[in-house]
Amino acid sequence: MSLMVGGVHLAEYAVFGILMGANLAVGLYFALNRRSRRMNSDEAFLGSRTLGIVPLSLSILATLVSAIGVVGFTAHFYTYGLHLLWSLVPLLFLVPVVSRIVVPVFYNLKITS
């Protein structure tokens, strides 16, 4: 018995469905829960400056990850291998510098984009 449907494994459909359902649930929650009051830019972009590091980091990560990137990198890795992962090595040095020097400057200036 094959678990493939049209060349795609059922587990892949399950993961995709869970991700889409979670995104839909979060979107509906915030659309319906916060409809009664207006949000200013500080609330929308920075969570009223009360967000912890994990939710803020996940929010930034979600804005950087796009569907085209996920599909494109997956196809590239499948075709050519994982050589692009070497580009992650500089992040070991850049992330601490940016998080300790650059982010506090912009945070203290209260800049929103």
Gaussian input, Z-matrix of N, CA and C with variables (Angstrom, degrees):
# hf/3-21g

backbone

0 1
 N
 C     1     B1
 C     2     B2     1     A1
 N     3     B3     2     A2     1     D1
 C     4     B4     3     A3     2     D2
 C     5     B5     4     A4     3     D3
 N     6     B6     5     A5     4     D4
 C     7     B7     6     A6     5     D5
 C     8     B8     7     A7     6     D6
 N     9     B9     8     A8     7     D7
 C    10    B10     9     A9     8     D8
 C    11    B11    10    A10     9     D9
 N    12    B12    11    A11    10    D10
 C    13    B13    12    A12    11    D11
 C    14    B14    13    A13    12    D12
 N    15    B15    14    A14    13    D13
 C    16    B16    15    A15    14    D14
 C    17    B17    16    A16    15    D15
 N    18    B18    17    A17    16    D16
 C    19    B19    18    A18    17    D17
 C    20    B20    19    A19    18    D18
 N    21    B21    20    A20    19    D19
 C    22    B22    21    A21    20    D20
 C    23    B23    22    A22    21    D21
 N    24    B24    23    A23    22    D22
 C    25    B25    24    A24    23    D23
 C    26    B26    25    A25    24    D24
 N    27    B27    26    A26    25    D25
 C    28    B28    27    A27    26    D26
 C    29    B29    28    A28    27    D27
 N    30    B30    29    A29    28    D28
 C    31    B31    30    A30    29    D29
 C    32    B32    31    A31    30    D30
 N    33    B33    32    A32    31    D31
 C    34    B34    33    A33    32    D32
 C    35    B35    34    A34    33    D33
 N    36    B36    35    A35    34    D34
 C    37    B37    36    A36    35    D35
 C    38    B38    37    A37    36    D36
 N    39    B39    38    A38    37    D37
 C    40    B40    39    A39    38    D38
 C    41    B41    40    A40    39    D39
 N    42    B42    41    A41    40    D40
 C    43    B43    42    A42    41    D41
 C    44    B44    43    A43    42    D42
 N    45    B45    44    A44    43    D43
 C    46    B46    45    A45    44    D44
 C    47    B47    46    A46    45    D45
 N    48    B48    47    A47    46    D46
 C    49    B49    48    A48    47    D47
 C    50    B50    49    A49    48    D48
 N    51    B51    50    A50    49    D49
 C    52    B52    51    A51    50    D50
 C    53    B53    52    A52    51    D51
 N    54    B54    53    A53    52    D52
 C    55    B55    54    A54    53    D53
 C    56    B56    55    A55    54    D54
 N    57    B57    56    A56    55    D55
 C    58    B58    57    A57    56    D56
 C    59    B59    58    A58    57    D57
 N    60    B60    59    A59    58    D58
 C    61    B61    60    A60    59    D59
 C    62    B62    61    A61    60    D60
 N    63    B63    62    A62    61    D61
 C    64    B64    63    A63    62    D62
 C    65    B65    64    A64    63    D63
 N    66    B66    65    A65    64    D64
 C    67    B67    66    A66    65    D65
 C    68    B68    67    A67    66    D66
 N    69    B69    68    A68    67    D67
 C    70    B70    69    A69    68    D68
 C    71    B71    70    A70    69    D69
 N    72    B72    71    A71    70    D70
 C    73    B73    72    A72    71    D71
 C    74    B74    73    A73    72    D72
 N    75    B75    74    A74    73    D73
 C    76    B76    75    A75    74    D74
 C    77    B77    76    A76    75    D75
 N    78    B78    77    A77    76    D76
 C    79    B79    78    A78    77    D77
 C    80    B80    79    A79    78    D78
 N    81    B81    80    A80    79    D79
 C    82    B82    81    A81    80    D80
 C    83    B83    82    A82    81    D81
 N    84    B84    83    A83    82    D82
 C    85    B85    84    A84    83    D83
 C    86    B86    85    A85    84    D84
 N    87    B87    86    A86    85    D85
 C    88    B88    87    A87    86    D86
 C    89    B89    88    A88    87    D87
 N    90    B90    89    A89    88    D88
 C    91    B91    90    A90    89    D89
 C    92    B92    91    A91    90    D90
 N    93    B93    92    A92    91    D91
 C    94    B94    93    A93    92    D92
 C    95    B95    94    A94    93    D93
 N    96    B96    95    A95    94    D94
 C    97    B97    96    A96    95    D95
 C    98    B98    97    A97    96    D96
 N    99    B99    98    A98    97    D97
 C   100   B100    99    A99    98    D98
 C   101   B101   100   A100    99    D99
 N   102   B102   101   A101   100   D100
 C   103   B103   102   A102   101   D101
 C   104   B104   103   A103   102   D102
 N   105   B105   104   A104   103   D103
 C   106   B106   105   A105   104   D104
 C   107   B107   106   A106   105   D105
 N   108   B108   107   A107   106   D106
 C   109   B109   108   A108   107   D107
 C   110   B110   109   A109   108   D108
 N   111   B111   110   A110   109   D109
 C   112   B112   111   A111   110   D110
 C   113   B113   112   A112   111   D111
 N   114   B114   113   A113   112   D112
 C   115   B115   114   A114   113   D113
 C   116   B116   115   A115   114   D114
 N   117   B117   116   A116   115   D115
 C   118   B118   117   A117   116   D116
 C   119   B119   118   A118   117   D117
 N   120   B120   119   A119   118   D118
 C   121   B121   120   A120   119   D119
 C   122   B122   121   A121   120   D120
 N   123   B123   122   A122   121   D121
 C   124   B124   123   A123   122   D122
 C   125   B125   124   A124   123   D123
 N   126   B126   125   A125   124   D124
 C   127   B127   126   A126   125   D125
 C   128   B128   127   A127   126   D126
 N   129   B129   128   A128   127   D127
 C   130   B130   129   A129   128   D128
 C   131   B131   130   A130   129   D129
 N   132   B132   131   A131   130   D130
 C   133   B133   132   A132   131   D131
 C   134   B134   133   A133   132   D132
 N   135   B135   134   A134   133   D133
 C   136   B136   135   A135   134   D134
 C   137   B137   136   A136   135   D135
 N   138   B138   137   A137   136   D136
 C   139   B139   138   A138   137   D137
 C   140   B140   139   A139   138   D138
 N   141   B141   140   A140   139   D139
 C   142   B142   141   A141   140   D140
 C   143   B143   142   A142   141   D141
 N   144   B144   143   A143   142   D142
 C   145   B145   144   A144   143   D143
 C   146   B146   145   A145   144   D144
 N   147   B147   146   A146   145   D145
 C   148   B148   147   A147   146   D146
 C   149   B149   148   A148   147   D147
 N   150   B150   149   A149   148   D148
 C   151   B151   150   A150   149   D149
 C   152   B152   151   A151   150   D150
 N   153   B153   152   A152   151   D151
 C   154   B154   153   A153   152   D152
 C   155   B155   154   A154   153   D153
 N   156   B156   155   A155   154   D154
 C   157   B157   156   A156   155   D155
 C   158   B158   157   A157   156   D156
 N   159   B159   158   A158   157   D157
 C   160   B160   159   A159   158   D158
 C   161   B161   160   A160   159   D159
 N   162   B162   161   A161   160   D160
 C   163   B163   162   A162   161   D161
 C   164   B164   163   A163   162   D162
 N   165   B165   164   A164   163   D163
 C   166   B166   165   A165   164   D164
 C   167   B167   166   A166   165   D165
 N   168   B168   167   A167   166   D166
 C   169   B169   168   A168   167   D167
 C   170   B170   169   A169   168   D168
 N   171   B171   170   A170   169   D169
 C   172   B172   171   A171   170   D170
 C   173   B173   172   A172   171   D171
 N   174   B174   173   A173   172   D172
 C   175   B175   174   A174   173   D173
 C   176   B176   175   A175   174   D174
 N   177   B177   176   A176   175   D175
 C   178   B178   177   A177   176   D176
 C   179   B179   178   A178   177   D177
 N   180   B180   179   A179   178   D178
 C   181   B181   180   A180   179   D179
 C   182   B182   181   A181   180   D180
 N   183   B183   182   A182   181   D181
 C   184   B184   183   A183   182   D182
 C   185   B185   184   A184   183   D183
 N   186   B186   185   A185   184   D184
 C   187   B187   186   A186   185   D185
 C   188   B188   187   A187   186   D186
 N   189   B189   188   A188   187   D187
 C   190   B190   189   A189   188   D188
 C   191   B191   190   A190   189   D189
 N   192   B192   191   A191   190   D190
 C   193   B193   192   A192   191   D191
 C   194   B194   193   A193   192   D192
 N   195   B195   194   A194   193   D193
 C   196   B196   195   A195   194   D194
 C   197   B197   196   A196   195   D195
 N   198   B198   197   A197   196   D196
 C   199   B199   198   A198   197   D197
 C   200   B200   199   A199   198   D198
 N   201   B201   200   A200   199   D199
 C   202   B202   201   A201   200   D200
 C   203   B203   202   A202   201   D201
 N   204   B204   203   A203   202   D202
 C   205   B205   204   A204   203   D203
 C   206   B206   205   A205   204   D204
 N   207   B207   206   A206   205   D205
 C   208   B208   207   A207   206   D206
 C   209   B209   208   A208   207   D207
 N   210   B210   209   A209   208   D208
 C   211   B211   210   A210   209   D209
 C   212   B212   211   A211   210   D210
 N   213   B213   212   A212   211   D211
 C   214   B214   213   A213   212   D212
 C   215   B215   214   A214   213   D213
 N   216   B216   215   A215   214   D214
 C   217   B217   216   A216   215   D215
 C   218   B218   217   A217   216   D216
 N   219   B219   218   A218   217   D217
 C   220   B220   219   A219   218   D218
 C   221   B221   220   A220   219   D219
 N   222   B222   221   A221   220   D220
 C   223   B223   222   A222   221   D221
 C   224   B224   223   A223   222   D222
 N   225   B225   224   A224   223   D223
 C   226   B226   225   A225   224   D224
 C   227   B227   226   A226   225   D225
 N   228   B228   227   A227   226   D226
 C   229   B229   228   A228   227   D227
 C   230   B230   229   A229   228   D228
 N   231   B231   230   A230   229   D229
 C   232   B232   231   A231   230   D230
 C   233   B233   232   A232   231   D231
 N   234   B234   233   A233   232   D232
 C   235   B235   234   A234   233   D233
 C   236   B236   235   A235   234   D234
 N   237   B237   236   A236   235   D235
 C   238   B238   237   A237   236   D236
 C   239   B239   238   A238   237   D237
 N   240   B240   239   A239   238   D238
 C   241   B241   240   A240   239   D239
 C   242   B242   241   A241   240   D240
 N   243   B243   242   A242   241   D241
 C   244   B244   243   A243   242   D242
 C   245   B245   244   A244   243   D243
 N   246   B246   245   A245   244   D244
 C   247   B247   246   A246   245   D245
 C   248   B248   247   A247   246   D246
 N   249   B249   248   A248   247   D247
 C   250   B250   249   A249   248   D248
 C   251   B251   250   A250   249   D249
 N   252   B252   251   A251   250   D250
 C   253   B253   252   A252   251   D251
 C   254   B254   253   A253   252   D252
 N   255   B255   254   A254   253   D253
 C   256   B256   255   A255   254   D254
 C   257   B257   256   A256   255   D255
 N   258   B258   257   A257   256   D256
 C   259   B259   258   A258   257   D257
 C   260   B260   259   A259   258   D258
 N   261   B261   260   A260   259   D259
 C   262   B262   261   A261   260   D260
 C   263   B263   262   A262   261   D261
 N   264   B264   263   A263   262   D262
 C   265   B265   264   A264   263   D263
 C   266   B266   265   A265   264   D264
 N   267   B267   266   A266   265   D265
 C   268   B268   267   A267   266   D266
 C   269   B269   268   A268   267   D267
 N   270   B270   269   A269   268   D268
 C   271   B271   270   A270   269   D269
 C   272   B272   271   A271   270   D270
 N   273   B273   272   A272   271   D271
 C   274   B274   273   A273   272   D272
 C   275   B275   274   A274   273   D273
 N   276   B276   275   A275   274   D274
 C   277   B277   276   A276   275   D275
 C   278   B278   277   A277   276   D276
 N   279   B279   278   A278   277   D277
 C   280   B280   279   A279   278   D278
 C   281   B281   280   A280   279   D279
 N   282   B282   281   A281   280   D280
 C   283   B283   282   A282   281   D281
 C   284   B284   283   A283   282   D282
 N   285   B285   284   A284   283   D283
 C   286   B286   285   A285   284   D284
 C   287   B287   286   A286   285   D285
 N   288   B288   287   A287   286   D286
 C   289   B289   288   A288   287   D287
 C   290   B290   289   A289   288   D288
 N   291   B291   290   A290   289   D289
 C   292   B292   291   A291   290   D290
 C   293   B293   292   A292   291   D291
 N   294   B294   293   A293   292   D292
 C   295   B295   294   A294   293   D293
 C   296   B296   295   A295   294   D294
 N   297   B297   296   A296   295   D295
 C   298   B298   297   A297   296   D296
 C   299   B299   298   A298   297   D297
 N   300   B300   299   A299   298   D298
 C   301   B301   300   A300   299   D299
 C   302   B302   301   A301   300   D300
 N   303   B303   302   A302   301   D301
 C   304   B304   303   A303   302   D302
 C   305   B305   304   A304   303   D303
 N   306   B306   305   A305   304   D304
 C   307   B307   306   A306   305   D305
 C   308   B308   307   A307   306   D306
 N   309   B309   308   A308   307   D307
 C   310   B310   309   A309   308   D308
 C   311   B311   310   A310   309   D309
 N   312   B312   311   A311   310   D310
 C   313   B313   312   A312   311   D311
 C   314   B314   313   A313   312   D312
 N   315   B315   314   A314   313   D313
 C   316   B316   315   A315   314   D314
 C   317   B317   316   A316   315   D315
 N   318   B318   317   A317   316   D316
 C   319   B319   318   A318   317   D317
 C   320   B320   319   A319   318   D318
 N   321   B321   320   A320   319   D319
 C   322   B322   321   A321   320   D320
 C   323   B323   322   A322   321   D321
 N   324   B324   323   A323   322   D322
 C   325   B325   324   A324   323   D323
 C   326   B326   325   A325   324   D324
 N   327   B327   326   A326   325   D325
 C   328   B328   327   A327   326   D326
 C   329   B329   328   A328   327   D327
 N   330   B330   329   A329   328   D328
 C   331   B331   330   A330   329   D329
 C   332   B332   331   A331   330   D330
 N   333   B333   332   A332   331   D331
 C   334   B334   333   A333   332   D332
 C   335   B335   334   A334   333   D333
 N   336   B336   335   A335   334   D334
 C   337   B337   336   A336   335   D335
 C   338   B338   337   A337   336   D336

   B1=1.4471
   B2=1.5232
   B3=1.3069
   B4=1.4578
   B5=1.5263
   B6=1.3101
   B7=1.4603
   B8=1.5259
   B9=1.3224
   B10=1.4600
   B11=1.5241
   B12=1.3176
   B13=1.4599
   B14=1.5191
   B15=1.3180
   B16=1.4608
   B17=1.5143
   B18=1.3144
   B19=1.4590
   B20=1.5211
   B21=1.3254
   B22=1.4580
   B23=1.5250
   B24=1.3171
   B25=1.4557
   B26=1.5309
   B27=1.3239
   B28=1.4638
   B29=1.5268
   B30=1.3242
   B31=1.4667
   B32=1.5260
   B33=1.3281
   B34=1.4660
   B35=1.5227
   B36=1.3143
   B37=1.4642
   B38=1.5277
   B39=1.3271
   B40=1.4603
   B41=1.5258
   B42=1.3219
   B43=1.4667
   B44=1.5212
   B45=1.3207
   B46=1.4612
   B47=1.5303
   B48=1.3223
   B49=1.4622
   B50=1.5197
   B51=1.3256
   B52=1.4648
   B53=1.5259
   B54=1.3206
   B55=1.4653
   B56=1.5249
   B57=1.3168
   B58=1.4627
   B59=1.5263
   B60=1.3305
   B61=1.4601
   B62=1.5225
   B63=1.3318
   B64=1.4654
   B65=1.5225
   B66=1.3287
   B67=1.4679
   B68=1.5242
   B69=1.3091
   B70=1.4600
   B71=1.5240
   B72=1.3307
   B73=1.4622
   B74=1.5256
   B75=1.3174
   B76=1.4658
   B77=1.5243
   B78=1.3201
   B79=1.4578
   B80=1.5158
   B81=1.3257
   B82=1.4659
   B83=1.5226
   B84=1.3217
   B85=1.4684
   B86=1.5241
   B87=1.3248
   B88=1.4575
   B89=1.5241
   B90=1.3173
   B91=1.4637
   B92=1.5224
   B93=1.3138
   B94=1.4586
   B95=1.5245
   B96=1.3108
   B97=1.4554
   B98=1.5211
   B99=1.2995
   B100=1.4629
   B101=1.5211
   B102=1.2965
   B103=1.4614
   B104=1.5283
   B105=1.3269
   B106=1.4574
   B107=1.5256
   B108=1.3106
   B109=1.4603
   B110=1.5195
   B111=1.3104
   B112=1.4606
   B113=1.5264
   B114=1.3194
   B115=1.4509
   B116=1.5197
   B117=1.3171
   B118=1.4569
   B119=1.5284
   B120=1.3231
   B121=1.4682
   B122=1.5176
   B123=1.3366
   B124=1.4604
   B125=1.5234
   B126=1.3181
   B127=1.4664
   B128=1.5220
   B129=1.3209
   B130=1.4612
   B131=1.5188
   B132=1.3216
   B133=1.4607
   B134=1.5214
   B135=1.3217
   B136=1.4616
   B137=1.5204
   B138=1.3128
   B139=1.4564
   B140=1.5103
   B141=1.3346
   B142=1.4730
   B143=1.5209
   B144=1.3045
   B145=1.4707
   B146=1.5280
   B147=1.3183
   B148=1.4621
   B149=1.5208
   B150=1.3366
   B151=1.4659
   B152=1.5193
   B153=1.3169
   B154=1.4475
   B155=1.5175
   B156=1.3108
   B157=1.4591
   B158=1.5266
   B159=1.3247
   B160=1.4696
   B161=1.5300
   B162=1.3493
   B163=1.4677
   B164=1.5222
   B165=1.3273
   B166=1.4580
   B167=1.5229
   B168=1.3219
   B169=1.4672
   B170=1.5242
   B171=1.3238
   B172=1.4641
   B173=1.5244
   B174=1.3195
   B175=1.4603
   B176=1.5235
   B177=1.3174
   B178=1.4651
   B179=1.5209
   B180=1.3236
   B181=1.4605
   B182=1.5220
   B183=1.3202
   B184=1.4638
   B185=1.5198
   B186=1.3263
   B187=1.4589
   B188=1.5155
   B189=1.3172
   B190=1.4599
   B191=1.5229
   B192=1.3163
   B193=1.4585
   B194=1.5233
   B195=1.3057
   B196=1.4591
   B197=1.5230
   B198=1.3030
   B199=1.4644
   B200=1.5209
   B201=1.3148
   B202=1.4647
   B203=1.5203
   B204=1.3337
   B205=1.4568
   B206=1.5151
   B207=1.3226
   B208=1.4655
   B209=1.5247
   B210=1.3236
   B211=1.4632
   B212=1.5235
   B213=1.3317
   B214=1.4601
   B215=1.5139
   B216=1.3388
   B217=1.4606
   B218=1.5208
   B219=1.3198
   B220=1.4616
   B221=1.5199
   B222=1.3172
   B223=1.4667
   B224=1.5232
   B225=1.3243
   B226=1.4667
   B227=1.5281
   B228=1.3386
   B229=1.4606
   B230=1.5206
   B231=1.3188
   B232=1.4578
   B233=1.5278
   B234=1.3253
   B235=1.4602
   B236=1.5195
   B237=1.3366
   B238=1.4637
   B239=1.5218
   B240=1.3001
   B241=1.4542
   B242=1.5239
   B243=1.3213
   B244=1.4608
   B245=1.5248
   B246=1.3273
   B247=1.4611
   B248=1.5257
   B249=1.3151
   B250=1.4670
   B251=1.5277
   B252=1.3161
   B253=1.4603
   B254=1.5218
   B255=1.3268
   B256=1.4643
   B257=1.5230
   B258=1.3168
   B259=1.4657
   B260=1.5297
   B261=1.3223
   B262=1.4610
   B263=1.5269
   B264=1.3239
   B265=1.4672
   B266=1.5294
   B267=1.3358
   B268=1.4747
   B269=1.5247
   B270=1.3255
   B271=1.4621
   B272=1.5260
   B273=1.3242
   B274=1.4601
   B275=1.5243
   B276=1.3206
   B277=1.4587
   B278=1.5303
   B279=1.3303
   B280=1.4585
   B281=1.5202
   B282=1.3097
   B283=1.4661
   B284=1.5285
   B285=1.3347
   B286=1.4733
   B287=1.5286
   B288=1.3259
   B289=1.4677
   B290=1.5213
   B291=1.3140
   B292=1.4672
   B293=1.5230
   B294=1.3288
   B295=1.4660
   B296=1.5224
   B297=1.3303
   B298=1.4713
   B299=1.5233
   B300=1.3322
   B301=1.4664
   B302=1.5245
   B303=1.3143
   B304=1.4630
   B305=1.5256
   B306=1.3183
   B307=1.4675
   B308=1.5303
   B309=1.3402
   B310=1.4715
   B311=1.5322
   B312=1.3234
   B313=1.4655
   B314=1.5218
   B315=1.3227
   B316=1.4576
   B317=1.5258
   B318=1.3123
   B319=1.4631
   B320=1.5252
   B321=1.3382
   B322=1.4636
   B323=1.5253
   B324=1.3218
   B325=1.4600
   B326=1.5260
   B327=1.3338
   B328=1.4671
   B329=1.5235
   B330=1.3186
   B331=1.4598
   B332=1.5224
   B333=1.3273
   B334=1.4624
   B335=1.5134
   B336=1.3082
   B337=1.4647
   B338=1.5111
   A1=109.36
   A2=116.45
   A3=121.76
   A4=110.37
   A5=115.27
   A6=120.59
   A7=111.72
   A8=116.51
   A9=121.60
   A10=109.44
   A11=115.88
   A12=122.10
   A13=106.68
   A14=116.08
   A15=119.76
   A16=113.45
   A17=118.46
   A18=121.73
   A19=114.16
   A20=117.72
   A21=121.78
   A22=108.25
   A23=116.20
   A24=122.19
   A25=109.88
   A26=116.17
   A27=120.54
   A28=112.26
   A29=117.89
   A30=120.79
   A31=111.01
   A32=116.75
   A33=120.21
   A34=110.72
   A35=116.78
   A36=120.06
   A37=110.41
   A38=117.29
   A39=120.97
   A40=111.09
   A41=117.60
   A42=121.10
   A43=110.29
   A44=116.91
   A45=121.22
   A46=110.67
   A47=116.65
   A48=120.47
   A49=112.60
   A50=116.88
   A51=120.61
   A52=110.54
   A53=117.23
   A54=120.54
   A55=111.56
   A56=116.72
   A57=119.78
   A58=111.05
   A59=117.25
   A60=120.72
   A61=112.10
   A62=117.16
   A63=120.89
   A64=110.76
   A65=117.11
   A66=120.09
   A67=111.09
   A68=116.83
   A69=121.14
   A70=110.79
   A71=116.95
   A72=120.97
   A73=111.38
   A74=117.53
   A75=120.72
   A76=110.40
   A77=116.85
   A78=120.54
   A79=112.54
   A80=116.71
   A81=120.11
   A82=111.98
   A83=116.59
   A84=120.20
   A85=110.52
   A86=116.60
   A87=119.23
   A88=112.27
   A89=117.62
   A90=119.69
   A91=111.09
   A92=117.51
   A93=120.82
   A94=112.91
   A95=117.99
   A96=122.20
   A97=112.01
   A98=118.43
   A99=121.22
   A100=112.55
   A101=116.46
   A102=120.25
   A103=111.50
   A104=118.11
   A105=121.08
   A106=113.49
   A107=119.06
   A108=119.11
   A109=110.80
   A110=115.13
   A111=121.26
   A112=109.24
   A113=116.04
   A114=121.61
   A115=109.47
   A116=117.16
   A117=118.99
   A118=109.16
   A119=116.65
   A120=119.76
   A121=112.01
   A122=117.74
   A123=120.07
   A124=110.94
   A125=117.49
   A126=120.85
   A127=111.36
   A128=116.35
   A129=120.11
   A130=112.25
   A131=117.44
   A132=120.38
   A133=113.68
   A134=117.77
   A135=120.15
   A136=113.81
   A137=118.19
   A138=120.07
   A139=112.34
   A140=117.13
   A141=123.79
   A142=111.67
   A143=116.32
   A144=123.64
   A145=112.41
   A146=117.07
   A147=121.01
   A148=112.31
   A149=117.72
   A150=120.58
   A151=110.53
   A152=115.57
   A153=120.29
   A154=110.76
   A155=116.08
   A156=120.76
   A157=111.79
   A158=118.19
   A159=120.35
   A160=111.51
   A161=120.32
   A162=118.05
   A163=112.80
   A164=116.81
   A165=119.75
   A166=110.72
   A167=117.17
   A168=121.02
   A169=111.24
   A170=117.11
   A171=120.30
   A172=111.43
   A173=116.71
   A174=120.15
   A175=110.99
   A176=116.72
   A177=120.22
   A178=110.23
   A179=117.28
   A180=120.61
   A181=111.08
   A182=117.07
   A183=120.46
   A184=111.67
   A185=117.47
   A186=119.08
   A187=111.83
   A188=117.40
   A189=120.34
   A190=113.04
   A191=117.26
   A192=121.35
   A193=108.39
   A194=116.00
   A195=119.76
   A196=109.37
   A197=115.69
   A198=120.39
   A199=110.80
   A200=116.83
   A201=119.96
   A202=110.29
   A203=116.68
   A204=120.11
   A205=112.54
   A206=116.44
   A207=120.19
   A208=110.40
   A209=116.76
   A210=120.40
   A211=110.63
   A212=116.45
   A213=120.42
   A214=113.05
   A215=117.17
   A216=119.57
   A217=111.60
   A218=116.97
   A219=119.42
   A220=110.78
   A221=116.76
   A222=120.35
   A223=111.17
   A224=116.70
   A225=120.11
   A226=110.75
   A227=117.03
   A228=120.21
   A229=111.12
   A230=116.67
   A231=120.38
   A232=110.61
   A233=116.69
   A234=120.88
   A235=112.68
   A236=117.61
   A237=121.18
   A238=114.66
   A239=118.84
   A240=120.50
   A241=111.54
   A242=114.82
   A243=121.02
   A244=114.01
   A245=118.27
   A246=119.93
   A247=113.00
   A248=118.97
   A249=121.24
   A250=112.14
   A251=117.58
   A252=119.82
   A253=112.10
   A254=117.79
   A255=120.36
   A256=111.19
   A257=117.06
   A258=119.77
   A259=111.72
   A260=118.03
   A261=121.26
   A262=112.70
   A263=117.93
   A264=121.33
   A265=112.01
   A266=119.92
   A267=118.41
   A268=113.72
   A269=117.44
   A270=119.60
   A271=111.98
   A272=117.23
   A273=120.36
   A274=111.10
   A275=116.76
   A276=121.28
   A277=112.13
   A278=116.66
   A279=120.43
   A280=113.63
   A281=118.19
   A282=120.78
   A283=111.71
   A284=120.00
   A285=118.20
   A286=113.24
   A287=117.31
   A288=120.23
   A289=110.52
   A290=115.99
   A291=119.64
   A292=111.04
   A293=117.23
   A294=119.76
   A295=112.35
   A296=118.08
   A297=120.90
   A298=113.43
   A299=117.89
   A300=120.56
   A301=112.18
   A302=117.84
   A303=121.17
   A304=112.14
   A305=117.55
   A306=120.81
   A307=112.23
   A308=120.46
   A309=118.74
   A310=113.91
   A311=117.44
   A312=119.81
   A313=109.97
   A314=117.08
   A315=120.24
   A316=111.83
   A317=117.27
   A318=120.77
   A319=110.39
   A320=116.87
   A321=120.54
   A322=112.52
   A323=117.67
   A324=120.84
   A325=112.02
   A326=117.10
   A327=123.79
   A328=111.96
   A329=115.48
   A330=122.09
   A331=109.02
   A332=116.27
   A333=121.04
   A334=107.98
   A335=115.35
   A336=118.55
   A337=110.13
   D1=126.52
   D2=-178.06
   D3=-96.24
   D4=137.84
   D5=177.36
   D6=-96.77
   D7=17.43
   D8=-179.24
   D9=-96.86
   D10=137.75
   D11=175.39
   D12=-126.60
   D13=108.17
   D14=179.55
   D15=62.88
   D16=31.93
   D17=179.35
   D18=86.59
   D19=1.42
   D20=179.97
   D21=-119.06
   D22=131.94
   D23=-179.06
   D24=-71.82
   D25=147.64
   D26=-179.52
   D27=-61.21
   D28=-30.98
   D29=177.45
   D30=-63.66
   D31=-35.37
   D32=177.64
   D33=-66.73
   D34=-40.30
   D35=175.11
   D36=-62.47
   D37=-40.17
   D38=-179.29
   D39=-64.48
   D40=-46.11
   D41=178.93
   D42=-62.19
   D43=-44.92
   D44=178.92
   D45=-60.62
   D46=-44.59
   D47=179.48
   D48=-63.58
   D49=-40.76
   D50=178.69
   D51=-64.58
   D52=-44.28
   D53=178.98
   D54=-62.43
   D55=-45.02
   D56=-179.95
   D57=-66.47
   D58=-39.41
   D59=177.65
   D60=-64.24
   D61=-41.00
   D62=178.32
   D63=-64.93
   D64=-43.51
   D65=177.81
   D66=-62.33
   D67=-42.01
   D68=178.74
   D69=-63.41
   D70=-42.75
   D71=-179.44
   D72=-63.59
   D73=-43.96
   D74=178.83
   D75=-64.17
   D76=-44.55
   D77=179.27
   D78=-61.53
   D79=-45.28
   D80=178.81
   D81=-65.70
   D82=-38.91
   D83=179.07
   D84=-59.05
   D85=-50.76
   D86=-177.71
   D87=-72.71
   D88=-30.36
   D89=178.01
   D90=-69.17
   D91=-39.71
   D92=-176.50
   D93=-88.85
   D94=-33.07
   D95=-175.82
   D96=-77.10
   D97=-34.80
   D98=-174.25
   D99=-108.20
   D100=20.28
   D101=-177.52
   D102=-70.29
   D103=-30.35
   D104=-171.30
   D105=-73.18
   D106=-22.43
   D107=-177.85
   D108=-126.50
   D109=156.06
   D110=-179.09
   D111=-84.90
   D112=145.23
   D113=178.14
   D114=-106.60
   D115=135.45
   D116=173.79
   D117=-91.45
   D118=176.33
   D119=-175.36
   D120=-65.42
   D121=-31.92
   D122=179.50
   D123=-64.63
   D124=-39.59
   D125=177.60
   D126=-70.70
   D127=-42.58
   D128=-174.84
   D129=-69.63
   D130=-45.08
   D131=-173.85
   D132=-90.78
   D133=-31.18
   D134=-172.39
   D135=-121.13
   D136=5.77
   D137=179.67
   D138=61.44
   D139=38.28
   D140=-177.17
   D141=58.16
   D142=23.83
   D143=-179.69
   D144=58.89
   D145=27.63
   D146=177.73
   D147=-116.49
   D148=0.54
   D149=179.91
   D150=-68.17
   D151=143.78
   D152=173.72
   D153=-76.53
   D154=175.25
   D155=-175.76
   D156=-68.38
   D157=-36.48
   D158=-177.76
   D159=-69.53
   D160=-50.22
   D161=177.94
   D162=-62.81
   D163=-37.41
   D164=179.08
   D165=-65.85
   D166=-42.25
   D167=178.65
   D168=-64.44
   D169=-42.68
   D170=178.73
   D171=-65.66
   D172=-35.12
   D173=177.40
   D174=-65.46
   D175=-43.99
   D176=178.09
   D177=-64.99
   D178=-41.51
   D179=178.07
   D180=-61.45
   D181=-40.83
   D182=-179.99
   D183=-64.32
   D184=-32.81
   D185=178.51
   D186=-74.69
   D187=-25.59
   D188=-178.57
   D189=-85.80
   D190=-24.10
   D191=-178.47
   D192=-90.90
   D193=121.36
   D194=178.57
   D195=-116.61
   D196=163.46
   D197=179.15
   D198=-63.44
   D199=-38.76
   D200=179.22
   D201=-64.51
   D202=-39.87
   D203=178.39
   D204=-64.41
   D205=-43.00
   D206=179.73
   D207=-62.33
   D208=-48.91
   D209=-179.54
   D210=-67.31
   D211=-43.54
   D212=-177.70
   D213=-64.04
   D214=-47.82
   D215=-179.76
   D216=-67.24
   D217=-38.01
   D218=177.76
   D219=-61.39
   D220=-45.63
   D221=178.67
   D222=-65.25
   D223=-39.95
   D224=179.60
   D225=-64.75
   D226=-45.48
   D227=179.18
   D228=-62.75
   D229=-39.60
   D230=179.81
   D231=-64.91
   D232=-40.16
   D233=-175.72
   D234=-80.02
   D235=-46.53
   D236=-170.02
   D237=-110.85
   D238=-10.24
   D239=-179.30
   D240=102.86
   D241=-173.77
   D242=-172.11
   D243=-98.17
   D244=23.86
   D245=-176.57
   D246=-63.26
   D247=-23.48
   D248=178.25
   D249=-67.96
   D250=-17.61
   D251=179.26
   D252=-65.82
   D253=-17.83
   D254=175.78
   D255=-63.81
   D256=-22.29
   D257=178.04
   D258=-69.81
   D259=-12.07
   D260=177.78
   D261=-81.03
   D262=-17.97
   D263=-178.56
   D264=-59.63
   D265=-46.33
   D266=178.13
   D267=-61.33
   D268=-23.20
   D269=178.95
   D270=-63.40
   D271=-27.65
   D272=177.49
   D273=-60.32
   D274=-29.15
   D275=-180.00
   D276=-97.61
   D277=-33.88
   D278=-175.27
   D279=-76.70
   D280=-38.28
   D281=-176.67
   D282=-60.83
   D283=-46.96
   D284=177.34
   D285=-62.47
   D286=-38.14
   D287=-179.67
   D288=-66.13
   D289=-48.11
   D290=-178.72
   D291=-65.13
   D292=-41.41
   D293=-177.30
   D294=-70.41
   D295=-27.85
   D296=-178.39
   D297=-93.34
   D298=-25.50
   D299=-174.44
   D300=-112.67
   D301=-54.51
   D302=-172.18
   D303=-75.52
   D304=-49.34
   D305=-176.41
   D306=-60.53
   D307=-45.07
   D308=178.33
   D309=-60.55
   D310=-33.47
   D311=178.57
   D312=-62.90
   D313=-50.48
   D314=-179.73
   D315=-68.36
   D316=-33.91
   D317=179.03
   D318=-65.00
   D319=-45.71
   D320=-179.29
   D321=-69.15
   D322=-26.57
   D323=176.48
   D324=-76.88
   D325=-9.39
   D326=-179.15
   D327=56.35
   D328=44.06
   D329=-179.51
   D330=-89.97
   D331=133.00
   D332=170.36
   D333=-122.81
   D334=149.95
   D335=-178.94
   D336=-109.31

